[in-house]
Amino acid sequence: MASDRVAAQTPPATSEEAAYLASQWKLVWWRFRRHKLAMASLAIVLCFYFVAAFPGFLSIHDPLDSSSSRVFMPPQRIHLFDGWLPRPFVYGVSGERNPVTLAMEHVQDRETKHYVQFFVRGHQYKLIGLIRTDIHLIGAATPEGMHALRPLGTDKLGRDVFSRLMYGTRISMSIGLVGVAISLFLGVLMGGLSGYHGGWTDSIIQRLIEFLRAMPTIPVWLALGAAVPQDWSVIRVYFAISVIISLIGWTTLAREVRGRFLAMREEDFVTAAQLYGTSQLRVIFRHMLPSFMSHIIATTTLAIPAIIIAETALSFLGLGLRQPAISWGVLLFEAQNLQAVANAPWLLVPGLSVIFAVLTLNFMGDGLRDAADPYSVQR
């Protein structure tokens, strides 16, 4: 009995027989799990999407709340220990206007401590867009404590940068998924029809792809972004930018799908499905596409960082998402002024979020691509 229990707990990856009997998805997961950098990147990416799913819960202040008395407040350090006790707190902050430069200066009051509390009440928001609540992860008990609790400082309007960064993560990370979904649909559909039918259908689709790929990407994005009406709502601009970014991104996937379909359309299982009377779309999506679905997932994973960078670039240039929308690009748009950056370098923190998100998504995509490739060598 003990030996049977030990054998049942043995990981299937240690058994060569289990490897031969395992499904394709299990093999991909076992190979991906050996890639330590990709696994670490996956954990960081999941953290980013956790922030994107619960920005209101993680934020401290209302991202749109502004005040002239809090303009360009520097980041306030959260002290984890009060003496030897693990009791987080921040020092009090008072604002004074410089009589010479007339700039607002913020001075710490070392005699006053505001203790950080967990699961406190604050501004109202909708949890996952459905449940209205006012519970936040951290906060302070008094208004003075909330005023001093600024982990990343404030911007030129006195808005909390940390809270705006939490809400910006939701749009910037989700727009990558929306853009990839559109690119995936167009790439699989157009590439599948091109490779499956061939002939004049293939020629028309390939000429369209060549025309789109011949156009300079950045000027096209800038022109289409500038064409978005200024009076559109945030949601309409969001989806418009997603479509604009995906307009050219689907061509690469379409070429790859076409090449795979050209090699597979003469296979026996495709011929058997055709003789059975299966419709063309069912042959494509039910029989041919699943045979290299892991490769498609790896390719689309690598496409998400490019879409995030594209949205950030358009919003940074003022042609993408605009106020009152909050994204990493919109936050970086406020750091265009060299004087603002010199006075408030913490406004560049959203740029670090872009770098970390893009790097981790690329590392995760590389690991997934290697795991999905049956010919790659795993040591």
C-alpha positions as CSV (number, residue, x, y, z in Angstrom):
1,M,0.0,0.0,0.0
2,A,2.8,2.4,0.9
3,S,4.6,1.7,-2.4
4,D,1.4,2.3,-4.4
5,R,0.9,5.6,-2.6
6,V,4.4,6.7,-3.4
7,A,4.0,5.7,-7.0
8,A,0.8,7.7,-7.2
9,Q,2.5,10.8,-5.9
10,T,5.4,10.5,-8.4
11,P,5.3,13.4,-10.9
12,P,4.4,12.1,-14.4
13,A,7.3,14.1,-15.8
14,T,9.8,11.6,-14.3
15,S,8.3,8.7,-16.2
16,E,9.2,8.2,-19.8
17,E,6.1,6.1,-20.4
18,A,3.9,9.0,-19.1
19,A,5.6,11.4,-21.4
20,Y,4.7,9.3,-24.4
21,L,1.1,9.1,-23.2
22,A,0.7,12.7,-22.2
23,S,-1.3,15.2,-24.2
24,Q,0.3,18.0,-26.1
25,W,-0.7,20.6,-23.4
26,K,0.8,18.5,-20.7
27,L,4.1,18.3,-22.6
28,V,4.1,22.0,-23.1
29,W,3.5,22.7,-19.4
30,W,6.2,20.3,-18.3
31,R,8.7,21.9,-20.7
32,F,7.6,25.4,-19.7
33,R,8.0,24.6,-16.0
34,R,11.7,23.8,-16.5
35,H,12.3,27.4,-17.8
36,K,13.0,29.2,-14.5
37,L,13.1,32.7,-16.0
38,A,9.8,32.1,-17.8
39,M,8.2,30.8,-14.6
40,A,9.4,33.9,-12.6
41,S,8.1,36.1,-15.4
42,L,4.8,34.3,-15.3
43,A,4.4,35.1,-11.6
44,I,5.2,38.8,-12.2
45,V,2.7,39.0,-15.1
46,L,0.0,37.5,-12.9
47,C,0.8,40.2,-10.3
48,F,0.3,42.8,-13.0
49,Y,-3.0,41.4,-14.0
50,F,-4.1,41.1,-10.4
51,V,-3.5,44.8,-10.1
52,A,-5.4,45.4,-13.3
53,A,-8.3,43.4,-11.9
54,F,-8.5,45.2,-8.5
55,P,-7.1,48.7,-9.0
56,G,-9.7,50.3,-6.7
57,F,-9.0,47.9,-3.9
58,L,-5.2,48.5,-4.1
59,S,-5.4,52.3,-4.6
60,I,-5.2,54.6,-1.6
61,H,-6.9,57.8,-3.0
62,D,-9.4,58.7,-5.7
63,P,-7.3,58.9,-8.8
64,L,-9.2,62.0,-10.0
65,D,-9.1,63.8,-6.6
66,S,-6.9,66.9,-7.0
67,S,-5.9,69.7,-4.7
68,S,-3.6,72.8,-5.1
69,S,-2.1,72.2,-1.6
70,R,-0.7,68.8,-2.7
71,V,1.0,69.8,-6.0
72,F,4.2,67.9,-6.6
73,M,4.4,66.3,-3.2
74,P,7.4,64.0,-3.2
75,P,7.0,60.3,-2.4
76,Q,6.6,59.7,1.3
77,R,8.4,56.7,2.7
78,I,6.3,54.1,4.6
79,H,8.4,53.1,7.7
80,L,7.7,49.4,8.5
81,F,8.9,49.5,12.1
82,D,8.1,51.9,14.9
83,G,11.1,51.3,17.1
84,W,11.3,47.5,17.3
85,L,7.6,47.0,16.7
86,P,6.4,46.0,13.2
87,R,3.9,48.9,12.9
88,P,4.0,50.7,9.5
89,F,3.6,54.5,9.6
90,V,4.3,57.7,7.7
91,Y,5.4,61.1,9.1
92,G,3.1,64.0,8.9
93,V,3.5,66.5,6.0
94,S,2.8,70.2,5.9
95,G,2.8,72.3,2.8
96,E,4.4,75.8,2.7
97,R,4.7,78.1,-0.2
98,N,8.1,79.5,-0.9
99,P,8.0,83.3,-0.7
100,V,10.7,83.7,-3.4
101,T,9.7,81.1,-6.0
102,L,6.1,80.8,-5.0
103,A,6.4,77.0,-5.3
104,M,4.7,74.7,-2.9
105,E,7.2,73.0,-0.6
106,H,6.3,70.0,1.5
107,V,8.1,69.5,4.8
108,Q,7.9,66.3,7.0
109,D,6.8,66.7,10.6
110,R,9.0,64.2,12.4
111,E,7.0,64.6,15.6
112,T,3.8,63.3,14.0
113,K,3.3,59.7,13.0
114,H,0.3,58.4,11.1
115,Y,0.0,54.6,11.3
116,V,-0.9,52.6,8.2
117,Q,-4.0,50.4,8.6
118,F,-5.2,47.6,6.5
119,F,-8.7,47.1,5.0
120,V,-9.8,50.7,5.6
121,R,-12.7,52.7,4.2
122,G,-12.1,55.3,1.5
123,H,-13.5,56.5,-1.8
124,Q,-16.1,54.3,-3.4
125,Y,-15.4,52.2,-6.5
126,K,-16.8,49.1,-8.2
127,L,-15.0,45.9,-7.5
128,I,-14.5,44.1,-10.8
129,G,-16.9,46.7,-12.2
130,L,-19.9,45.2,-10.5
131,I,-19.9,45.4,-6.7
132,R,-19.8,48.9,-5.2
133,T,-17.6,49.2,-2.1
134,D,-15.2,51.5,-0.3
135,I,-12.8,49.0,1.3
136,H,-9.1,49.5,0.4
137,L,-6.1,47.4,1.2
138,I,-4.2,50.2,3.1
139,G,-5.0,53.6,4.4
140,A,-4.8,55.8,7.5
141,A,-7.4,56.5,10.2
142,T,-7.4,60.3,10.0
143,P,-7.6,62.7,7.0
144,E,-4.2,64.1,7.9
145,G,-2.8,60.6,7.7
146,M,-4.4,60.0,4.3
147,H,-2.9,63.3,3.2
148,A,0.6,62.2,4.2
149,L,0.2,58.6,2.7
150,R,1.7,59.2,-0.8
151,P,4.0,56.3,-1.6
152,L,4.8,57.7,-5.1
153,G,4.0,61.4,-4.5
154,T,1.6,63.6,-6.5
155,D,1.4,65.2,-9.9
156,K,1.0,68.8,-11.0
157,L,-2.7,68.8,-10.0
158,G,-2.1,67.2,-6.6
159,R,-3.4,63.8,-7.7
160,D,-2.0,60.6,-6.1
161,V,0.5,59.0,-8.5
162,F,0.3,55.6,-6.8
163,S,-3.5,55.4,-7.2
164,R,-3.4,56.6,-10.8
165,L,-0.7,54.0,-11.5
166,M,-3.0,51.2,-10.2
167,Y,-5.9,52.4,-12.4
168,G,-3.5,52.9,-15.3
169,T,-2.4,49.3,-15.1
170,R,-5.9,48.1,-15.8
171,I,-6.2,49.9,-19.1
172,S,-2.6,49.3,-20.3
173,M,-2.6,45.6,-19.5
174,S,-6.1,45.0,-20.8
175,I,-5.6,46.8,-24.1
176,G,-2.9,44.3,-24.9
177,L,-5.3,41.5,-24.5
178,V,-8.0,43.2,-26.5
179,G,-5.6,44.1,-29.3
180,V,-4.2,40.5,-29.3
181,A,-7.7,39.1,-29.5
182,I,-8.5,41.2,-32.6
183,S,-5.1,40.3,-34.2
184,L,-5.6,36.6,-33.3
185,F,-9.1,36.5,-34.9
186,L,-8.0,38.3,-38.1
187,G,-4.8,36.4,-38.4
188,V,-6.3,33.0,-38.0
189,L,-9.3,33.7,-40.2
190,M,-7.4,35.4,-43.1
191,G,-4.4,33.1,-42.8
192,G,-6.6,30.0,-42.6
193,L,-8.7,31.0,-45.6
194,S,-5.5,31.8,-47.6
195,G,-3.7,28.6,-46.9
196,Y,-6.8,26.3,-47.1
197,H,-8.2,27.6,-50.3
198,G,-5.2,28.8,-52.2
199,G,-5.8,30.1,-55.8
200,W,-7.3,33.6,-56.2
201,T,-8.3,33.7,-52.5
202,D,-4.7,33.3,-51.5
203,S,-3.5,35.9,-54.0
204,I,-6.0,38.5,-52.8
205,I,-5.3,38.0,-49.1
206,Q,-1.5,38.0,-49.6
207,R,-1.6,41.2,-51.7
208,L,-3.6,42.8,-48.9
209,I,-1.0,41.6,-46.3
210,E,1.8,42.9,-48.4
211,F,0.1,46.3,-48.8
212,L,-0.4,46.6,-45.1
213,R,3.1,45.6,-44.3
214,A,4.5,48.0,-46.8
215,M,2.9,50.9,-45.0
216,P,5.1,52.6,-42.3
217,T,3.6,51.5,-38.9
218,I,4.2,54.5,-36.7
219,P,2.9,57.2,-39.3
220,V,-0.2,55.1,-39.9
221,W,-0.9,54.8,-36.1
222,L,-0.3,58.5,-35.7
223,A,-2.7,59.4,-38.6
224,L,-5.4,57.1,-37.4
225,G,-5.0,58.2,-33.8
226,A,-5.3,61.8,-34.8
227,A,-8.5,60.9,-36.7
228,V,-10.2,59.8,-33.5
229,P,-12.8,62.5,-32.6
230,Q,-12.0,64.5,-29.6
231,D,-15.6,64.2,-28.2
232,W,-15.7,60.4,-28.1
233,S,-16.2,58.7,-24.7
234,V,-13.3,56.9,-23.0
235,I,-14.8,53.5,-23.9
236,R,-15.1,54.4,-27.6
237,V,-11.6,55.8,-27.7
238,Y,-10.3,52.6,-25.9
239,F,-11.7,50.3,-28.5
240,A,-10.8,52.6,-31.4
241,I,-7.1,52.6,-30.2
242,S,-7.3,48.8,-29.9
243,V,-8.5,48.4,-33.5
244,I,-5.9,50.9,-34.7
245,I,-3.0,49.0,-33.1
246,S,-4.3,45.6,-34.3
247,L,-4.8,46.9,-37.9
248,I,-1.3,45.8,-38.9
249,G,-0.4,43.4,-36.2
250,W,-2.5,40.5,-37.6
251,T,-0.5,40.2,-40.8
252,T,2.5,38.3,-39.2
253,L,0.2,35.7,-37.6
254,A,-1.7,35.3,-40.9
255,R,1.5,34.5,-42.7
256,E,2.4,31.8,-40.2
257,V,-1.0,30.3,-40.2
258,R,-1.0,30.2,-44.0
259,G,2.3,28.4,-44.1
260,R,1.1,25.8,-41.7
261,F,-2.2,25.3,-43.5
262,L,-0.4,24.9,-46.9
263,A,1.6,22.0,-45.3
264,M,-1.4,20.4,-43.6
265,R,-4.2,20.6,-46.2
266,E,-2.9,17.5,-47.9
267,E,-2.7,15.5,-44.7
268,D,-4.8,12.3,-44.3
269,F,-6.9,13.7,-41.4
270,V,-7.9,16.8,-43.4
271,T,-8.8,14.6,-46.4
272,A,-10.8,12.3,-44.2
273,A,-12.7,15.2,-42.7
274,Q,-13.5,16.6,-46.2
275,L,-14.7,13.2,-47.4
276,Y,-16.9,13.0,-44.4
277,G,-18.7,16.2,-45.5
278,T,-17.3,18.5,-42.8
279,S,-17.8,22.2,-43.5
280,Q,-14.7,24.3,-44.4
281,L,-14.8,26.4,-41.2
282,R,-15.1,23.3,-39.1
283,V,-12.1,21.7,-40.8
284,I,-10.1,24.8,-40.2
285,F,-11.1,25.5,-36.6
286,R,-11.8,22.0,-35.3
287,H,-9.2,19.9,-37.1
288,M,-6.3,22.0,-38.5
289,L,-6.0,24.8,-36.0
290,P,-5.7,22.7,-32.8
291,S,-2.6,21.0,-34.2
292,F,-0.5,24.1,-33.7
293,M,-2.5,26.0,-31.1
294,S,0.4,26.0,-28.7
295,H,2.5,27.9,-31.3
296,I,-0.3,30.4,-31.8
297,I,-0.6,31.0,-28.1
298,A,3.2,31.6,-27.8
299,T,3.1,34.0,-30.8
300,T,0.2,36.0,-29.4
301,T,1.9,36.2,-26.0
302,L,4.9,37.8,-27.6
303,A,2.6,40.3,-29.4
304,I,1.1,41.7,-26.1
305,P,4.2,43.7,-25.2
306,A,4.2,45.3,-28.7
307,I,0.6,46.4,-28.3
308,I,1.3,47.8,-24.8
309,I,4.2,49.8,-26.1
310,A,2.1,51.1,-29.1
311,E,-0.7,52.3,-26.8
312,T,1.9,53.9,-24.5
313,A,3.5,55.7,-27.4
314,L,0.3,57.0,-28.9
315,S,-1.0,58.2,-25.5
316,F,2.4,59.8,-24.7
317,L,2.2,61.8,-27.9
318,G,-1.4,62.8,-27.1
319,L,-3.0,60.8,-29.9
320,G,-4.2,57.8,-28.0
321,L,-6.2,57.7,-24.8
322,R,-6.8,61.1,-23.3
323,Q,-8.0,62.5,-19.9
324,P,-10.0,61.5,-18.0
325,A,-8.8,58.0,-19.1
326,I,-5.9,56.7,-17.1
327,S,-3.2,54.5,-18.7
328,W,0.6,54.3,-18.5
329,G,0.9,56.4,-21.6
330,V,-1.5,59.1,-20.2
331,L,0.6,59.2,-17.0
332,L,3.8,59.6,-19.0
333,F,2.2,62.3,-21.1
334,E,2.4,64.5,-18.0
335,A,6.1,63.9,-17.9
336,Q,6.8,65.5,-21.3
337,N,7.7,68.8,-19.8
338,L,11.4,68.8,-18.9
339,Q,10.7,71.2,-16.0
340,A,8.1,68.9,-14.6
341,V,10.5,66.0,-14.7
342,A,13.2,68.0,-13.1
343,N,10.9,69.1,-10.2
344,A,9.1,65.7,-9.9
345,P,11.2,62.8,-11.3
346,W,8.7,60.3,-9.7
347,L,6.3,61.1,-12.6
348,L,8.5,58.7,-14.6
349,V,7.5,55.7,-12.5
350,P,4.9,54.5,-15.0
351,G,7.8,54.1,-17.5
352,L,9.3,51.6,-15.1
353,S,6.0,49.7,-15.1
354,V,6.1,49.6,-18.9
355,I,9.6,48.3,-18.9
356,F,8.9,45.5,-16.3
357,A,5.7,44.5,-18.0
358,V,7.2,44.3,-21.5
359,L,10.3,42.4,-20.3
360,T,8.4,39.8,-18.2
361,L,5.9,39.3,-21.1
362,N,8.8,38.8,-23.5
363,F,10.5,36.3,-21.2
364,M,7.3,34.4,-20.6
365,G,6.6,34.4,-24.3
366,D,10.1,33.1,-25.1
367,G,9.7,30.3,-22.6
368,L,6.3,29.4,-23.9
369,R,7.6,29.4,-27.5
370,D,10.4,27.1,-26.6
371,A,8.0,24.8,-24.7
372,A,5.6,24.7,-27.7
373,D,8.4,23.9,-30.2
374,P,8.8,20.1,-30.3
375,Y,12.2,20.4,-31.9
376,S,13.7,22.7,-29.3
377,V,16.4,21.2,-27.0
378,Q,15.7,21.2,-23.3
379,R,18.6,20.5,-21.0
